[in-house]
Amino acid sequence: MTRTQPWLESFPWETIVAQNAVLCRAKGALHRPTSEGYEKTRDLWVQAHGRSMTLDEAVFLCCQCHRQAPFCFYNGNTFASVIALVIKRLDWDPIQAHVVRSLACHIVAGVSSAEEEESFRRYCESMSG
């Protein structure tokens, strides 16, 4: 795994919006942008998603976007699904990929501890060779 790469490049903002719409539709929830978080999250995503970054930076960008709540519902699931797809594309042992994907999704959803987040950062650093 290279240290930095454009992990999120294949997820333009329109894909994020579409993913949230799919999740909302599946649960019968309202798919609508929020007045407070949508614009600033869109701007952040558009500015950052195509640049090279470390995997942990990509995870924490998704977490930051979730916290800004651009949509009425399923912000965590929307951004967690993006990072899960990123990790699924890696050529890793299935068990390793499952553990990393699970932890990354917990970080994005905001349910990880500070110790888990630090462990994830160190793990990503160790994988970059």
Backbone torsions as a table, in degrees:
resi	resn	phi	psi	omega
1	MET	NA	129.4	177.5
2	THR	-77.4	152.3	-176.7
3	ARG	-59.1	-53.2	179.3
4	THR	-125.1	145.3	173.1
5	GLN	-163.9	166.5	-179.1
6	PRO	-82.2	72.6	-175.3
7	TRP	-54.3	-37.4	-171.6
8	LEU	-102.0	7.0	-174.0
9	GLU	-56.8	-35.9	-176.4
10	SER	-84.5	14.5	178.8
11	PHE	-123.7	75.5	176.6
12	PRO	-65.4	165.6	-176.5
13	TRP	-55.6	-36.9	179.9
14	GLU	-60.1	-32.9	176.9
15	THR	-70.0	-38.8	177.6
16	ILE	-61.9	-46.9	179.3
17	VAL	-61.0	-44.7	180.0
18	ALA	-63.7	-39.9	179.2
19	GLN	-63.4	-42.2	178.1
20	ASN	-64.3	-39.3	178.4
21	ALA	-61.7	-42.0	179.0
22	VAL	-63.5	-45.8	179.9
23	LEU	-63.2	-42.5	179.4
24	CYS	-65.6	-44.0	-179.9
25	ARG	-60.8	-42.0	-179.0
26	ALA	-63.0	-29.4	-178.1
27	LYS	-104.8	3.8	-179.6
28	GLY	67.7	30.4	-178.2
29	ALA	-103.8	158.3	179.0
30	LEU	-70.0	125.3	173.4
31	HIS	-100.8	109.5	-179.1
32	ARG	-158.6	144.7	176.1
33	PRO	-70.9	153.3	175.3
34	THR	-90.5	154.1	-179.4
35	SER	-75.2	-26.2	-176.5
36	GLU	-91.5	-38.2	-170.7
37	GLY	-105.9	-19.1	-171.8
38	TYR	-61.9	-55.3	-174.9
39	GLU	-61.1	-47.1	-177.3
40	LYS	-69.4	-33.3	177.6
41	THR	-70.7	-43.5	177.3
42	ARG	-58.2	-46.6	-179.3
43	ASP	-61.7	-44.2	177.8
44	LEU	-60.8	-47.2	-177.8
45	TRP	-63.2	-47.7	-178.3
46	VAL	-60.2	-39.5	-179.6
47	GLN	-70.6	-36.2	-168.7
48	ALA	-105.3	-26.7	-167.8
49	HIS	-63.6	-26.0	-177.5
50	GLY	-92.4	-5.5	-177.1
51	ARG	-86.0	157.3	176.4
52	SER	-72.2	137.0	179.4
53	MET	-154.7	169.0	174.5
54	THR	-77.6	163.7	179.1
55	LEU	-61.3	-41.5	179.8
56	ASP	-66.9	-32.9	174.4
57	GLU	-63.9	-38.7	177.5
58	ALA	-63.8	-42.3	178.5
59	VAL	-62.6	-45.0	-177.9
60	PHE	-72.6	-26.4	172.1
61	LEU	-65.8	-44.5	177.2
62	CYS	-61.4	-39.2	177.5
63	CYS	-63.2	-45.7	179.3
64	GLN	-60.9	-41.9	179.1
65	CYS	-65.3	-40.1	176.3
66	HIS	-59.1	-47.2	-176.9
67	ARG	-63.8	-27.6	179.1
68	GLN	-77.4	-8.6	174.4
69	ALA	49.3	69.2	179.6
70	PRO	-73.4	-19.3	-177.5
71	PHE	-121.3	162.1	-179.5
72	CYS	-66.6	-35.9	-176.6
73	PHE	-140.3	156.8	170.5
74	TYR	61.5	35.3	175.3
75	ASN	-63.4	-46.6	179.8
76	GLY	-60.9	-46.5	-179.6
77	ASN	-63.9	-37.1	-179.6
78	THR	-61.3	-53.0	-176.6
79	PHE	-76.5	-29.7	175.1
80	ALA	-66.2	-37.3	179.3
81	SER	-65.4	-33.7	177.5
82	VAL	-64.9	-50.6	-177.4
83	ILE	-68.5	-31.0	176.0
84	ALA	-63.1	-40.9	177.6
85	LEU	-66.0	-38.6	177.6
86	VAL	-59.0	-48.5	-176.9
87	ILE	-71.0	-34.7	178.8
88	LYS	-61.2	-29.9	-179.5
89	ARG	-74.3	-13.5	-178.2
90	LEU	-75.4	147.2	-179.7
91	ASP	-88.9	71.7	-178.7
92	TRP	-115.2	160.9	171.4
93	ASP	-55.0	136.8	-176.5
94	PRO	-55.9	-37.7	179.9
95	ILE	-69.6	-44.6	177.1
96	GLN	-59.4	-46.4	-179.4
97	ALA	-62.1	-39.7	179.6
98	HIS	-62.6	-45.5	-178.9
99	VAL	-65.0	-45.9	-179.5
100	VAL	-64.9	-43.6	179.3
101	ARG	-61.7	-43.6	-179.9
102	SER	-62.5	-46.6	179.4
103	LEU	-65.1	-43.5	179.1
104	ALA	-59.7	-42.8	179.6
105	CYS	-66.4	-35.2	176.0
106	HIS	-66.0	-38.2	177.6
107	ILE	-64.2	-47.5	-180.0
108	VAL	-60.0	-41.3	-178.2
109	ALA	-74.2	-12.3	178.2
110	GLY	82.0	22.8	-179.1
111	VAL	-111.8	12.2	178.8
112	SER	-93.5	156.5	176.2
113	SER	-85.7	165.2	177.2
114	ALA	-61.2	-35.6	178.8
115	GLU	-66.3	-40.7	178.2
116	GLU	-65.6	-39.9	178.7
117	GLU	-64.0	-42.5	177.8
118	GLU	-66.0	-40.3	176.7
119	SER	-61.4	-40.5	178.4
120	PHE	-63.4	-43.8	178.3
121	ARG	-59.6	-47.2	-179.8
122	ARG	-64.2	-38.9	178.6
123	TYR	-62.0	-46.0	179.0
124	CYS	-61.2	-40.7	177.0
125	GLU	-62.7	-40.5	-178.8
126	SER	-68.9	-28.5	-178.8
127	MET	-80.2	-14.7	-175.2
128	SER	-83.7	-5.9	176.0
129	GLY	60.3	NA	NA
